[in-house]
Amino acid sequence: MALLNQYSVMADVLMEHNELIPVLNRFGIRLGVGDKTIVELCDEYTLNPDFILTILNVYLNENYLPEASLALFDAQSIADYFQCTVESYIHELIPNIGKHLNAFIVISGSENEELRILNDIFQKFKEKMTEHLQNQTLFDDDFPYELLHDLKNILIRHLSKEFNQNLIYAIIFSVHSFEKDLAIHNRLRKKVLRPKLNELDSTGIRHLHHAISGDHAQQQPDRHVHQLTNREEEILRLIVKGYLNKEIAEKLHISHNTVLTHRKNIISKTGIKTVSGLTFYAIRKGLISM
């Protein structure tokens, strides 16, 4: 796609790329941009247009290489942007998922066991992600992505069909938006943040540690759901009861490697990686009762 430039009309850009609205909000730019160009808006908000264009073009185009523009802004600019992004995740994007999930649970029945576990998975994700984002001391930690993946996977594959589909879609869309932003965050770290860090000495890097969060490695499996074997169901029951791999092997009189193979097959067939998600699956399939 064509790169944005200083004379691109922001309203036209946002009409085609709605996902840039929260990105502009992190710079303080709000809707109601009229027919102003990017450079006109930057003048109005006292922003560096080269930096804004670098962020927007990296965001929109995964093949864009910003080397030529990196010298046109300082490392503090990218640190400030990353800090605003972290605040947006904690106070906007994650709560937005919770808002849609809570509405779905209230309307669908708060006493339902499936929904209780679904909410539990989200709360664990929220806690881990918030803790991760607030611990801004490392550059290379992975985001706690598996719980978010399991939430989306359960909604798509394993939730009872009688629930309101529009409400489920609203949750999925909010999760997808967050996943996409995390992926772009990772791209910005690779193409903008790290090259800027290479310009700094150790003192400058330590200063930026307080405004930068970690990597996001997104893996979105595309598999058909397959039926678990009797042995896999047996092992799944033990997993959700809290048995360790070694304990499962001893209890079933099989090797540790065999247990690992079965666990790998269970994850492959269900698409679920966390114990919380597997517990939901086991209850949904009637393999265990609560």
MISE-25349 format. One record per residue (C-alpha): residue number from 1; y, z, x. Coordinates in steps of 0.02 Angstrom, whole numbers, padded with zeros to 5 digits. Layout:
BEGIN
{rec NUM {Y Z X}},
...
***
This chain:
BEGIN
{rec 1 {00000 00000 00000}},
{rec 2 {00181 -00027 00053}},
{rec 3 {00263 00119 00140}},
{rec 4 {00410 00210 00060}},
{rec 5 {00578 00194 00146}},
{rec 6 {00747 00279 00133}},
{rec 7 {00803 00159 -00002}},
{rec 8 {00652 00181 -00116}},
{rec 9 {00710 00242 -00287}},
{rec 10 {00629 00412 -00312}},
{rec 11 {00608 00393 -00501}},
{rec 12 {00510 00232 -00476}},
{rec 13 {00401 00317 -00346}},
{rec 14 {00365 00465 -00461}},
{rec 15 {00326 00352 -00609}},
{rec 16 {00185 00275 -00507}},
{rec 17 {00134 00432 -00412}},
{rec 18 {00148 00586 -00523}},
{rec 19 {00052 00687 -00394}},
{rec 20 {00208 00688 -00285}},
{rec 21 {00305 00796 -00409}},
{rec 22 {00237 00963 -00343}},
{rec 23 {00261 00900 -00165}},
{rec 24 {00446 00870 -00197}},
{rec 25 {00458 01040 -00281}},
{rec 26 {00408 01117 -00113}},
{rec 27 {00567 01043 -00041}},
{rec 28 {00670 01111 -00185}},
{rec 29 {00687 00940 -00270}},
{rec 30 {00668 00951 -00459}},
{rec 31 {00644 00818 -00593}},
{rec 32 {00800 00735 -00660}},
{rec 33 {00819 00627 -00505}},
{rec 34 {00908 00486 -00598}},
{rec 35 {00913 00323 -00501}},
{rec 36 {00943 00403 -00332}},
{rec 37 {00858 00339 -00178}},
{rec 38 {00761 00451 -00060}},
{rec 39 {00905 00456 00064}},
{rec 40 {01029 00500 -00075}},
{rec 41 {00919 00644 -00133}},
{rec 42 {00899 00704 00046}},
{rec 43 {01088 00706 00064}},
{rec 44 {01104 00805 -00098}},
{rec 45 {00974 00935 -00046}},
{rec 46 {01020 00936 00139}},
{rec 47 {00850 00873 00194}},
{rec 48 {00795 00765 00340}},
{rec 49 {00748 00597 00262}},
{rec 50 {00635 00551 00409}},
{rec 51 {00534 00710 00381}},
{rec 52 {00524 00685 00192}},
{rec 53 {00467 00505 00214}},
{rec 54 {00336 00558 00341}},
{rec 55 {00262 00686 00220}},
{rec 56 {00266 00568 00071}},
{rec 57 {00190 00420 00164}},
{rec 58 {00051 00527 00240}},
{rec 59 {00020 00596 00066}},
{rec 60 {00006 00425 -00016}},
{rec 61 {-00077 00323 00121}},
{rec 62 {-00226 00390 00218}},
{rec 63 {-00208 00247 00343}},
{rec 64 {-00027 00283 00384}},
{rec 65 {00003 00335 00565}},
{rec 66 {00167 00431 00584}},
{rec 67 {00178 00437 00774}},
{rec 68 {00345 00346 00780}},
{rec 69 {00428 00465 00659}},
{rec 70 {00366 00629 00733}},
{rec 71 {00508 00637 00858}},
{rec 72 {00636 00630 00716}},
{rec 73 {00608 00809 00656}},
{rec 74 {00563 00976 00734}},
{rec 75 {00404 01081 00721}},
{rec 76 {00493 01211 00614}},
{rec 77 {00513 01082 00475}},
{rec 78 {00327 01056 00458}},
{rec 79 {00298 01244 00471}},
{rec 80 {00419 01274 00328}},
{rec 81 {00333 01142 00224}},
{rec 82 {00162 01219 00255}},
{rec 83 {00230 01389 00205}},
{rec 84 {00297 01317 00042}},
{rec 85 {00128 01234 00013}},
{rec 86 {00037 01399 00035}},
{rec 87 {00155 01482 -00089}},
{rec 88 {00126 01339 -00211}},
{rec 89 {-00062 01359 -00198}},
{rec 90 {-00057 01547 -00226}},
{rec 91 {00074 01552 -00364}},
{rec 92 {00053 01384 -00451}},
{rec 93 {-00103 01280 -00423}},
{rec 94 {-00233 01420 -00423}},
{rec 95 {-00154 01509 -00573}},
{rec 96 {-00149 01341 -00663}},
{rec 97 {-00339 01329 -00651}},
{rec 98 {-00351 01508 -00714}},
{rec 99 {-00235 01471 -00860}},
{rec 100 {-00343 01327 -00922}},
{rec 101 {-00504 01424 -00892}},
{rec 102 {-00440 01577 -00986}},
{rec 103 {-00386 01470 -01134}},
{rec 104 {-00557 01389 -01138}},
{rec 105 {-00647 01558 -01133}},
{rec 106 {-00537 01637 -01267}},
{rec 107 {-00562 01491 -01386}},
{rec 108 {-00748 01467 -01346}},
{rec 109 {-00799 01651 -01354}},
{rec 110 {-00763 01781 -01222}},
{rec 111 {-00932 01866 -01250}},
{rec 112 {-01031 01712 -01200}},
{rec 113 {-01137 01744 -01045}},
{rec 114 {-01112 01569 -00975}},
{rec 115 {-00924 01586 -00985}},
{rec 116 {-00927 01760 -00911}},
{rec 117 {-01016 01697 -00756}},
{rec 118 {-00902 01545 -00749}},
{rec 119 {-00752 01660 -00748}},
{rec 120 {-00835 01768 -00615}},
{rec 121 {-00854 01616 -00501}},
{rec 122 {-00670 01574 -00523}},
{rec 123 {-00615 01752 -00488}},
{rec 124 {-00718 01754 -00327}},
{rec 125 {-00642 01588 -00277}},
{rec 126 {-00466 01650 -00316}},
{rec 127 {-00492 01808 -00215}},
{rec 128 {-00564 01718 -00063}},
{rec 129 {-00439 01575 -00066}},
{rec 130 {-00290 01691 -00085}},
{rec 131 {-00352 01801 00056}},
{rec 132 {-00377 01647 00165}},
{rec 133 {-00204 01579 00129}},
{rec 134 {-00121 01746 00162}},
{rec 135 {-00212 01763 00329}},
{rec 136 {-00108 01629 00414}},
{rec 137 {-00160 01663 00593}},
{rec 138 {-00281 01521 00632}},
{rec 139 {-00269 01333 00623}},
{rec 140 {-00451 01286 00607}},
{rec 141 {-00529 01393 00471}},
{rec 142 {-00614 01303 00328}},
{rec 143 {-00552 01331 00152}},
{rec 144 {-00676 01429 00043}},
{rec 145 {-00718 01268 -00046}},
{rec 146 {-00896 01298 -00105}},
{rec 147 {-00849 01411 -00251}},
{rec 148 {-00721 01282 -00311}},
{rec 149 {-00852 01146 -00296}},
{rec 150 {-00977 01249 -00396}},
{rec 151 {-00850 01283 -00534}},
{rec 152 {-00819 01097 -00556}},
{rec 153 {-01003 01052 -00537}},
{rec 154 {-01057 01176 -00671}},
{rec 155 {-00926 01112 -00793}},
{rec 156 {-00985 00933 -00768}},
{rec 157 {-01173 00955 -00753}},
{rec 158 {-01232 01119 -00825}},
{rec 159 {-01117 01185 -00962}},
{rec 160 {-01181 01186 -01141}},
{rec 161 {-01133 01028 -01234}},
{rec 162 {-01063 01116 -01388}},
{rec 163 {-00906 01177 -01298}},
{rec 164 {-00739 01090 -01327}},
{rec 165 {-00737 00939 -01212}},
{rec 166 {-00547 00925 -01204}},
{rec 167 {-00531 01104 -01143}},
{rec 168 {-00665 01075 -01013}},
{rec 169 {-00576 00919 -00954}},
{rec 170 {-00414 01016 -00934}},
{rec 171 {-00502 01136 -00815}},
{rec 172 {-00586 00994 -00720}},
{rec 173 {-00420 00902 -00702}},
{rec 174 {-00333 01057 -00634}},
{rec 175 {-00475 01085 -00510}},
{rec 176 {-00471 00902 -00458}},
{rec 177 {-00283 00909 -00429}},
{rec 178 {-00305 01060 -00317}},
{rec 179 {-00449 00978 -00222}},
{rec 180 {-00344 00823 -00193}},
{rec 181 {-00196 00923 -00131}},
{rec 182 {-00309 01020 -00011}},
{rec 183 {-00375 00855 00058}},
{rec 184 {-00197 00793 00087}},
{rec 185 {-00153 00960 00166}},
{rec 186 {-00293 00930 00290}},
{rec 187 {-00228 00754 00325}},
{rec 188 {-00054 00820 00358}},
{rec 189 {-00122 00948 00479}},
{rec 190 {-00213 00814 00575}},
{rec 191 {-00077 00682 00578}},
{rec 192 {00083 00785 00580}},
{rec 193 {00054 00968 00620}},
{rec 194 {-00062 00955 00769}},
{rec 195 {00041 00821 00858}},
{rec 196 {00195 00930 00836}},
{rec 197 {00102 01081 00903}},
{rec 198 {00063 00984 01060}},
{rec 199 {00250 00982 01095}},
{rec 200 {00261 01172 01096}},
{rec 201 {00222 01306 01223}},
{rec 202 {00114 01457 01179}},
{rec 203 {00263 01557 01117}},
{rec 204 {00314 01421 00996}},
{rec 205 {00137 01402 00931}},
{rec 206 {00121 01589 00898}},
{rec 207 {00282 01580 00799}},
{rec 208 {00212 01445 00686}},
{rec 209 {00050 01538 00654}},
{rec 210 {00140 01635 00518}},
{rec 211 {00174 01480 00414}},
{rec 212 {00018 01374 00426}},
{rec 213 {-00150 01382 00340}},
{rec 214 {-00321 01304 00377}},
{rec 215 {-00427 01150 00362}},
{rec 216 {-00509 01081 00208}},
{rec 217 {-00668 00983 00230}},
{rec 218 {-00711 00904 00066}},
{rec 219 {-00887 00854 00028}},
{rec 220 {-00918 00789 -00147}},
{rec 221 {-01102 00753 -00175}},
{rec 222 {-01152 00613 -00291}},
{rec 223 {-01328 00650 -00341}},
{rec 224 {-01432 00643 -00500}},
{rec 225 {-01494 00809 -00565}},
{rec 226 {-01682 00829 -00539}},
{rec 227 {-01800 00954 -00616}},
{rec 228 {-01845 01102 -00506}},
{rec 229 {-02027 01127 -00465}},
{rec 230 {-02116 01287 -00517}},
{rec 231 {-02107 01351 -00338}},
{rec 232 {-01921 01310 -00327}},
{rec 233 {-01890 01403 -00491}},
{rec 234 {-01987 01551 -00422}},
{rec 235 {-01881 01553 -00265}},
{rec 236 {-01722 01530 -00365}},
{rec 237 {-01762 01687 -00465}},
{rec 238 {-01781 01785 -00305}},
{rec 239 {-01620 01713 -00231}},
{rec 240 {-01514 01768 -00379}},
{rec 241 {-01596 01939 -00374}},
{rec 242 {-01528 01959 -00198}},
{rec 243 {-01684 01931 -00092}},
{rec 244 {-01654 01866 00085}},
{rec 245 {-01749 01715 00152}},
{rec 246 {-01863 01825 00257}},
{rec 247 {-01901 01937 00109}},
{rec 248 {-01940 01787 -00001}},
{rec 249 {-02059 01720 00132}},
{rec 250 {-02150 01887 00142}},
{rec 251 {-02159 01910 -00046}},
{rec 252 {-02228 01735 -00078}},
{rec 253 {-02335 01729 00081}},
{rec 254 {-02253 01570 00144}},
{rec 255 {-02161 01530 00305}},
{rec 256 {-01976 01558 00332}},
{rec 257 {-01952 01371 00361}},
{rec 258 {-02036 01334 00195}},
{rec 259 {-01912 01448 00107}},
{rec 260 {-01768 01358 00192}},
{rec 261 {-01838 01190 00137}},
{rec 262 {-01852 01249 -00042}},
{rec 263 {-01675 01319 -00039}},
{rec 264 {-01612 01152 00027}},
{rec 265 {-01703 01062 -00114}},
{rec 266 {-01632 01181 -00245}},
{rec 267 {-01454 01149 -00184}},
{rec 268 {-01486 00962 -00177}},
{rec 269 {-01555 00956 -00354}},
{rec 270 {-01427 01070 -00438}},
{rec 271 {-01276 01026 -00332}},
{rec 272 {-01238 01214 -00324}},
{rec 273 {-01216 01305 -00158}},
{rec 274 {-01165 01483 -00200}},
{rec 275 {-01269 01627 -00269}},
{rec 276 {-01143 01647 -00411}},
{rec 277 {-01166 01466 -00461}},
{rec 278 {-01355 01475 -00446}},
{rec 279 {-01355 01630 -00556}},
{rec 280 {-01261 01534 -00689}},
{rec 281 {-01387 01392 -00675}},
{rec 282 {-01537 01510 -00686}},
{rec 283 {-01468 01594 -00843}},
{rec 284 {-01422 01427 -00920}},
{rec 285 {-01601 01365 -00893}},
{rec 286 {-01679 01526 -00956}},
{rec 287 {-01756 01566 -00787}},
{rec 288 {-01681 01742 -00788}},
{rec 289 {-01599 01854 -00916}},
{rec 290 {-01453 01971 -00896}},
***
